[in-house]
Amino acid sequence: MDQTELQQKSFLFLLLLVSLAFAWVLWPYFGAVFWGVVLAIVFAAPHRRVVRSLGGRRNLAAMVSVLLCLVVVILPVAFIAAALVREASLVYDAVQSKRFDVGAQVQLVVATLPPWLGDLLDRFGLGDFASIQDKLASGAAQASRFIATQALNIGQNAFEFLVGLGVMLYLLYFLLRDGRPLLVRINRAIPLSGEHKALLAGKFTTVIRATIKGNVVVAAVQGLLGGLMLWFLGAQAALLWGALMAFLSLLPAVGAAIVWLPIAVWFLVAGPIWKGVALIAFGVFVIGLVDNILRPLLVGKDTQMPDWLVLVSTLGGIALLGINGFVIGPVVAALFIAVWDLFSERNEESGT
């Protein structure tokens, strides 16, 4: 090994070591940094219009864009989260105090079942309704207690939360103001061809925008419509069910129907029947069509991945990284496909 090769390998080792150390330093505020980058990508196009409207004054334009992000995204999410936590706490108190008896409600439904259906449930080992009642009551209490506990943790760590929010907004300001020069430096440092760098960067930004603009907006609309319909029908904890519908709408092949359909069946069995029919019709013709109408408008068909891949990568990302994972999972999956496509193309070009 000559001196030049040794120096090159030593420099690469130093580069890797410093990069890992930098990532380790940033890790406590990974969520703040990540969402700052995500919001900068999502608000890049509106920010360019703001810059043009302000005559190219980048500092003022970045400040206006951050305020726009705060009003459009952060404050509404904070208000909804606070209301959701409050409603979850009320549900938990109602379950604990027996004011909302899940077991009694299940027993009411069981009493209306036809004999043949009861026999069918017995064959599949689902006839032990006492055990099911206990599990449902325990599950309802645990779910609402989890949300209430998370709210308590956020309250106890309010300072850390505010620091993270400040870091995110501060980073967002500088990414919007100086994002283009930073992208040029990153692009120059990546040791790939210009074509490959453009493809991977385009895939990265496209999937993030698709996830936020498409998945999140569609999920929010479906959850809002479902929650309003449940509130109109007089269902308990309509906000809680609407939030759950919004979350499950992020998962292809699962969707909001896993929430509104059992509630509709509940209405059909326990009455009044018209509420169940109305909820099914609303779920199929309104909630179900939102995805087919809004997603192509917000995302575009050419940016979508197979539903099974989005589902698996989203679930895996959430399992590993929590709420950050529903964006990181699909991004990693998209880059995985893009890199392997590039690898296949290079093999075809080289004839191997």
CORPETA-V167704 format. One record per residue. N is the residue number from 1. SS is DSSP state (a for helix, b for strand, c for the rest). PSI is psi in degrees with one decimal (999 if undefined). Layout:
# CORPETA-V167704
N & SS & PSI
N & SS & PSI
This chain:
# CORPETA-V167704
1 & c & 120.7
2 & c & 173.8
3 & a & -39.0
4 & a & -44.1
5 & a & -38.7
6 & a & -43.2
7 & a & -37.7
8 & a & -44.7
9 & a & -37.2
10 & a & -39.7
11 & a & -40.9
12 & a & -39.2
13 & a & -42.5
14 & a & -40.5
15 & a & -44.7
16 & a & -43.5
17 & a & -45.6
18 & a & -38.2
19 & a & -42.6
20 & a & -39.6
21 & a & -39.6
22 & a & -43.1
23 & a & -38.6
24 & a & -38.4
25 & a & -38.7
26 & a & -15.6
27 & a & -40.9
28 & a & -25.8
29 & a & 35.4
30 & a & -44.9
31 & a & -43.1
32 & a & -44.1
33 & a & -43.6
34 & a & -48.9
35 & a & -26.6
36 & a & -43.6
37 & a & -44.1
38 & a & -47.9
39 & a & -34.2
40 & a & -38.9
41 & a & -44.3
42 & a & -38.9
43 & c & 10.5
44 & a & -46.6
45 & a & -48.1
46 & a & -35.5
47 & a & -37.7
48 & a & -37.4
49 & a & -37.4
50 & a & -41.8
51 & a & -44.7
52 & a & -40.3
53 & a & -23.1
54 & c & 14.2
55 & c & 28.9
56 & c & 10.7
57 & c & 98.9
58 & a & -39.7
59 & a & -49.6
60 & a & -40.3
61 & a & -41.9
62 & a & -40.0
63 & a & -42.9
64 & a & -40.7
65 & a & -39.3
66 & a & -42.5
67 & a & -38.5
68 & a & -44.1
69 & a & -39.8
70 & a & -43.5
71 & a & -39.6
72 & a & -35.4
73 & a & -59.0
74 & a & -49.0
75 & a & -45.0
76 & a & -41.0
77 & a & -40.1
78 & a & -42.7
79 & a & -44.0
80 & a & -41.7
81 & a & -40.9
82 & a & -43.5
83 & a & -37.8
84 & a & -43.8
85 & a & -41.5
86 & a & -42.5
87 & a & -38.1
88 & a & -38.3
89 & a & -38.6
90 & a & -40.7
91 & a & -42.5
92 & a & -44.1
93 & a & -39.6
94 & a & -39.7
95 & a & -42.7
96 & a & -36.2
97 & c & 3.0
98 & c & 11.0
99 & c & -27.8
100 & c & 98.0
101 & c & 100.7
102 & a & -39.8
103 & a & -42.5
104 & a & -38.3
105 & a & -40.8
106 & a & -42.1
107 & a & -35.2
108 & a & -41.7
109 & a & -42.0
110 & a & -37.3
111 & a & -24.5
112 & c & -4.8
113 & c & 141.6
114 & c & 154.5
115 & a & -38.8
116 & a & -34.1
117 & a & -36.8
118 & a & -41.0
119 & a & -39.5
120 & a & -40.2
121 & a & -36.6
122 & a & -37.4
123 & a & -33.1
124 & c & 11.3
125 & c & 21.5
126 & c & 17.3
127 & c & -8.8
128 & c & 82.5
129 & a & -25.5
130 & a & -42.3
131 & a & -39.9
132 & a & -40.5
133 & a & -46.5
134 & a & -41.5
135 & a & -40.6
136 & a & -43.6
137 & a & -42.8
138 & a & -40.5
139 & a & -42.7
140 & a & -42.0
141 & a & -41.9
142 & a & -41.2
143 & a & -48.2
144 & a & -33.9
145 & a & -35.8
146 & a & -46.2
147 & a & -43.0
148 & a & -38.1
149 & a & -40.5
150 & a & -38.4
151 & a & -40.5
152 & a & -40.4
153 & a & -40.8
154 & a & -40.2
155 & a & -40.2
156 & a & -29.2
157 & c & 37.6
158 & a & -40.1
159 & a & -46.0
160 & a & -39.5
161 & a & -44.4
162 & a & -37.4
163 & a & -44.8
164 & a & -42.1
165 & a & -41.4
166 & a & -41.6
167 & a & -42.9
168 & a & -46.9
169 & a & -38.4
170 & a & -45.6
171 & a & -40.1
172 & a & -41.2
173 & a & -48.4
174 & a & -31.2
175 & a & -38.6
176 & a & -39.3
177 & a & -43.4
178 & a & 21.3
179 & a & -41.5
180 & a & -48.5
181 & a & -36.1
182 & a & -41.1
183 & a & -37.6
184 & a & -42.3
185 & a & -43.4
186 & a & -42.5
187 & a & -38.3
188 & a & -30.8
189 & a & -22.3
190 & c & 124.7
191 & c & 60.8
192 & c & 167.8
193 & c & 158.8
194 & a & -38.0
195 & a & -44.5
196 & a & -40.0
197 & a & -41.2
198 & a & -40.8
199 & a & -47.5
200 & a & -40.4
201 & a & -40.6
202 & a & -40.7
203 & a & -41.6
204 & a & -52.4
205 & a & -35.6
206 & a & -44.3
207 & a & -39.4
208 & a & -46.1
209 & a & -39.1
210 & a & -40.5
211 & a & -44.5
212 & a & -56.0
213 & a & -38.7
214 & a & -67.7
215 & a & -48.1
216 & a & -44.9
217 & a & -44.7
218 & a & -42.8
219 & a & -41.7
220 & a & -42.0
221 & a & -43.0
222 & a & -42.0
223 & a & -40.3
224 & a & -47.6
225 & a & -44.2
226 & a & -42.3
227 & a & -41.0
228 & a & -40.0
229 & a & -42.0
230 & a & -38.0
231 & a & -41.8
232 & a & -36.1
233 & c & -3.4
234 & c & 20.9
235 & c & 144.7
236 & c & 145.9
237 & c & 48.2
238 & a & -37.8
239 & a & -40.6
240 & a & -45.7
241 & a & -37.7
242 & a & -41.3
243 & a & -38.8
244 & a & -38.5
245 & a & -42.0
246 & a & -43.0
247 & a & -46.2
248 & a & -22.2
249 & c & -18.2
250 & c & -18.0
251 & c & 112.3
252 & c & 150.9
253 & c & -0.4
254 & c & -69.5
255 & c & 180.0
256 & c & -19.1
257 & a & -25.0
258 & a & -14.1
259 & a & -54.1
260 & a & -27.6
261 & a & -47.7
262 & a & -34.9
263 & a & -39.4
264 & a & -42.2
265 & a & -39.1
266 & a & -45.2
267 & a & -40.3
268 & a & -35.7
269 & a & -49.0
270 & a & -14.1
271 & c & 163.7
272 & c & 145.4
273 & a & -34.3
274 & a & -29.0
275 & a & -40.5
276 & a & -43.0
277 & a & -43.5
278 & a & -40.8
279 & a & -38.9
280 & a & -45.6
281 & a & -43.1
282 & a & -40.6
283 & a & -39.6
284 & a & -47.5
285 & a & -14.4
286 & a & -63.5
287 & a & -43.1
288 & a & -29.6
289 & a & -13.7
290 & a & -43.6
291 & a & -42.3
292 & a & -25.1
293 & a & -48.9
294 & a & -40.3
295 & a & -46.3
296 & a & -33.1
297 & a & -38.6
298 & a & -31.4
299 & c & -51.4
300 & c & 137.3
301 & a & -27.9
302 & a & -9.9
303 & a & -3.0
304 & c & 146.9
305 & c & 166.7
306 & c & 142.9
307 & a & -38.6
308 & a & -35.9
309 & a & -40.7
310 & a & -42.7
311 & a & -51.3
312 & a & -44.0
313 & a & -34.8
314 & a & -47.0
315 & a & -43.0
316 & a & -41.3
317 & a & -42.2
318 & a & -39.8
319 & a & -36.1
320 & a & -39.2
321 & a & 8.6
322 & a & -142.8
323 & a & -27.7
324 & a & -26.1
325 & a & -21.7
326 & a & -15.0
327 & a & -44.7
328 & a & -39.1
329 & a & -56.7
330 & a & -33.0
331 & a & -45.4
332 & a & -41.7
333 & a & -42.3
334 & a & -42.6
335 & a & -34.9
336 & a & -46.7
337 & a & -43.4
338 & a & -43.7
339 & a & -41.8
340 & a & -33.2
341 & a & -42.5
342 & a & -41.1
343 & a & -41.9
344 & a & -40.6
345 & a & -40.9
346 & a & -37.9
347 & a & -39.7
348 & a & -40.2
349 & a & -35.1
350 & a & -7.4
351 & c & 18.7
352 & c & 999
